[in-house]
Amino acid sequence: MTTINILNLKCNGCANTIKKGLLSIEGVNEVEVTLENSEIKINEVSEEIFNSVKEKLSKMGYPEVGDANTLLHKTKSFVSCATGKMSSEA
């Protein structure tokens, strides 16, 4: 498994959104989200797919630790969080 530490991970709503988003990337078929340490684990993938994963996380509002965490990222993560909560309740 490959590990990515991310920013803005707050709850299971975030985790649901992240799992759904990353599983939509061809080649990603395993996603684990650990809230306690803001960690994402995915199956081993090529460098190209790994870069797509990091880009998708950033677009959803969850940039990798060490990358810029702008107001836009924080806002998107809040929306992703709310969406994930609603979809998990459905």
QUIGI-V499796 format. One record per backbone hydrogen bond with DSSP energy under -1.0 kcal/mol. CO is the residue of the C=O (numbers start at 1). NH is the residue of the N-H. Records with the same first field share a line. If there is no record, write none. Layout:
CO=NH, NH
This chain:
2=42
4=40
5=65
11=15
12=16
13=17
14=18
15=19
16=20
17=21
18=22
19=23
22=25
25=28
30=43
32=41
34=39
35=38
38=6
39=34
40=4
41=32
42=2
46=50
47=51
48=52
49=53
50=54
51=55
52=56
53=57
54=58
55=59
56=60
57=62
58=61
63=7
64=67
70=74
71=75
72=76
73=77
74=78
75=79
76=80
77=81
78=82
79=83
80=84
81=85
82=86
83=87
84=88
85=89
